[in-house]
Amino acid sequence: MTRFKDLDPDQRGAFKELLLRAVDRRVKEDMDYTSQAYRLLALGNGAGIALLASFMGVVAGRGHPLAELVSPLWKFLLGVLLAALINVPLMAVAAEAVNRQVNQTIEFLQNRIDLESIQGWGLSRRGRLLVSLLALSSLICFVWGVAQCIWLLNSMKP
């Protein structure tokens, strides 16, 4: 087992620098991931809203009642919400990973843990299942809503 105090001064300096750089990089990556996730969510939802607005314009332009769109719009809304919920467990795990790595680095530098006991962090089996189910459910809702919209457009042909 390798403890920080067992290293010679040059090794201590190198390990300290390496661990602190790794933690700093991980924090920056997680911050970038979170901002990219929000940006993607906003762009995706914005594109979906633009498509819905153009679709509703076509339907209204043909003189058909918009009441027929209620069911597909609810499915689309549910798909958007499920897609947004995917980010909750991912951001929670990213935050926990950063906290754990920082704490392990501090504990190692204070000679409380061995180098070999430093571990990474990721989604548990249950977390991966949750993210997969949310993604699949979101996709099903989107496809179902789009299929209903296409069916409505085809039935409205003049």
C-alpha positions in Angstrom: 0.0 0.0 0.0 1.4 3.4 -1.0 0.7 6.3 1.3 1.6 9.9 0.5 4.1 10.0 3.5 6.0 7.0 2.1 6.9 8.9 -1.1 10.1 10.8 -1.5 9.8 14.6 -1.8 10.0 14.6 -5.6 7.3 11.9 -5.9 5.1 13.8 -3.4 5.3 17.0 -5.5 4.6 15.1 -8.7 1.6 13.2 -7.2 0.2 16.3 -5.6 0.5 18.2 -8.9 -1.0 15.3 -10.9 -3.9 14.7 -8.6 -4.8 18.4 -8.3 -4.6 18.8 -12.1 -6.9 15.7 -12.5 -9.4 17.1 -10.1 -9.3 20.6 -11.7 -9.8 19.0 -15.2 -12.7 16.9 -14.0 -14.4 19.9 -12.4 -14.1 21.9 -15.7 -15.3 18.9 -17.7 -18.4 18.5 -15.5 -19.2 22.2 -15.7 -18.9 22.1 -19.5 -21.1 19.0 -19.6 -23.8 20.7 -17.6 -23.8 23.8 -19.7 -23.8 21.8 -22.9 -26.7 19.7 -21.6 -28.7 22.8 -20.9 -27.8 24.3 -24.3 -28.8 21.1 -26.1 -32.1 20.9 -24.2 -32.9 24.5 -25.1 -32.0 24.0 -28.8 -33.9 20.7 -29.0 -37.0 22.1 -27.4 -36.8 25.2 -29.4 -36.7 23.2 -32.7 -39.6 21.1 -31.5 -41.7 24.2 -30.8 -40.9 25.7 -34.2 -42.0 22.4 -35.9 -45.2 22.3 -33.8 -45.9 26.0 -34.7 -45.5 25.3 -38.4 -47.6 22.2 -38.2 -50.3 24.0 -36.4 -50.1 26.8 -39.0 -50.6 24.3 -41.8 -53.6 22.7 -40.0 -55.2 26.1 -39.2 -54.5 27.3 -42.8 -56.5 24.4 -44.2 -59.5 25.4 -42.0 -59.4 22.3 -39.8 -60.0 22.6 -36.1 -56.9 22.5 -33.9 -58.7 20.4 -31.3 -57.6 17.3 -33.1 -54.0 18.2 -32.2 -54.5 17.9 -28.4 -53.6 14.2 -28.1 -50.4 14.4 -30.2 -49.3 17.6 -28.4 -49.7 16.0 -25.0 -47.5 13.1 -26.2 -44.9 15.5 -27.5 -45.0 17.5 -24.2 -44.5 14.3 -22.3 -41.6 13.3 -24.5 -40.0 16.7 -23.9 -40.4 16.4 -20.1 -38.9 12.8 -20.1 -36.0 14.0 -22.2 -35.3 16.8 -19.8 -35.5 14.5 -16.8 -32.6 12.4 -18.3 -30.2 15.2 -17.2 -31.2 15.1 -13.5 -29.4 11.8 -12.7 -26.5 12.5 -15.0 -25.8 15.9 -13.4 -26.2 14.4 -9.9 -23.7 11.7 -10.6 -21.3 14.3 -12.2 -21.5 16.4 -9.1 -21.0 13.4 -6.8 -18.0 12.3 -8.8 -16.3 15.6 -8.5 -17.0 15.7 -4.7 -15.7 12.2 -4.3 -12.5 12.8 -6.3 -11.7 16.0 -4.4 -12.3 14.3 -1.0 -10.2 11.3 -2.0 -7.4 13.5 -3.2 -7.4 15.4 0.1 -7.5 12.2 2.1 -4.6 10.8 0.2 -2.5 14.0 0.6 -3.3 13.9 4.3 -2.1 10.2 4.5 -5.6 8.9 5.5 -6.0 6.6 2.5 -3.7 4.6 0.2 -3.2 5.5 -3.5 -4.7 2.1 -4.5 -8.0 2.9 -2.8 -8.8 6.0 -4.9 -11.7 5.1 -7.1 -13.8 6.8 -9.8 -17.5 7.2 -9.7 -20.3 6.6 -12.3 -23.9 5.7 -12.7 -25.0 2.7 -10.7 -26.9 -0.1 -12.5 -30.2 1.4 -11.3 -29.1 4.8 -12.6 -28.2 3.4 -16.0 -31.6 1.7 -16.1 -33.4 4.9 -15.1 -31.6 6.9 -17.8 -32.3 4.2 -20.4 -35.9 4.0 -19.5 -36.3 7.8 -19.6 -34.6 8.0 -23.0 -36.7 5.1 -24.4 -40.0 6.5 -23.0 -39.2 9.9 -24.4 -38.5 8.5 -27.8 -41.7 6.5 -27.8 -43.7 9.6 -26.9 -42.1 11.7 -29.6 -42.6 9.0 -32.3 -46.2 8.3 -31.2 -47.0 12.1 -31.3 -45.3 12.6 -34.7 -47.1 9.5 -36.1 -50.5 10.9 -34.9 -49.6 14.3 -36.5 -48.7 12.6 -39.8 -51.9 10.6 -39.7 -53.9 13.8 -39.1 -52.2 15.6 -42.0 -53.0 12.7 -44.3 -56.6 12.7 -43.3 -56.9 16.4 -43.9 -56.0 16.3 -47.5 -58.3 18.6 -49.6 
